[in-house]
Amino acid sequence: MKATFDIPDELYRRVKARSAMEGRPMRSVAVQLFQNWLATLPAPEVQPPPAGLTQAELAAAPWLAITQPYVKPGQGHDMDDIRAALAKGWAAEIAEKIPCPGAKP
């Protein structure tokens, strides 16, 4: 897969120079950096499929697993319902993290 990134000119020149001194293509340097970064991430928490979904449904629409904290049992799988549930859940999470001016602690 090809990807395009905007990086600062000075950083690009330094990476290009070092990769040339080591005789490595910049592509291999970038791939190694991505692999190293991913290796430092903790393993994702495995959650069971959302209630009411079969493995076939989950395989056909894996993004449904992401909605698990926000979609309530019995709620439709219609995209509008899912978007509304995500927005409501996300807003509640953000509201907990952002102090309201004038609110008593």
N, C-alpha and C positions, 0 to 999 in steps of 0.2 A: 504494500500500500504506500502511496506517496502522500506526503503531508508538507505543508508550507508553514513555517514559523517566522514571525518577526522577532528578531533578537537584536540587542544593541550592537552597533557596528564594531565597537572595540572588543566586545566579547567574541564576536564572530572571527575577527582577525586573530585573536589569541588562540582560539580553538583550532582554526585553520592552520596556523603556524605550528602548533604543537602536534597536531595530527600529521602534518607533513614531515616534521622532524622524526616522528615515530614510524613513518611509512604506512600509516593507516588511513583509509578513507574516512571522511567525516561521517559517512553513514554508519560505519561500524562503531565509531565513538558514540554517536547518538543512540544507537541500539543498545550498547553496553550501559549507557547512563540510564536509559529507560528500564532495562532489566534490573540494574542495581537498585533503582528507586522502588520498583515493585517488590523486590525481595525484602525491603525494609518495612513494608506495610504489614500490619497484623493480619492474620487470616480473617476473612469475613465471617461474621457470625452466621451460622447456618440456621435458618428458621424453617419450620414446617410450612407446607403450602397453606395459603389462606383457606379458612374454613369454607367448605362447600365447593372447592375446586378439585377437579380430578387431575391426575397427572397429565392426561392428554390436553386438558384445557391450559394447564400451566406450561406445557411444552409448546403449545400453539401461541401463547401470549405470555412470555416469561416476565414481562414488565409488571404483571399483576402481583408478583411476589413483593415488589417494592411498595405497593399500595397497602400491604397488610396492616400497618399500624393505623391507617386512616379509614379503610373501608369496613363498615360494620356488617355483621352477619345479616343476610337477607337483603342487603343492598344490591342493586343491579350492577351489572358489569358494563353498562352503557358508558361510553367515554365521557359524556356530560356528567353523569353521576360520579364517576371516578375523579374527574377534574374538580368538581365541587367539593368532594370529600378531601382531596389533597389540599386544596386551597384553604379549607376550614381548619384542617389539622396543622398545616404549616403556619397559618396565622396564629393559632393558639400557641404553638411552640415559640414563635418569635415574640409574641406578647409576653410570655413568661420571662424572656431574656432581656427585654428592653424596658427599663423603668419608665413609668408614666410621670410626666411633670406634675407636680402637685399631689401625687399619691403619697399616702402615709406608708412608711416602711413597716 
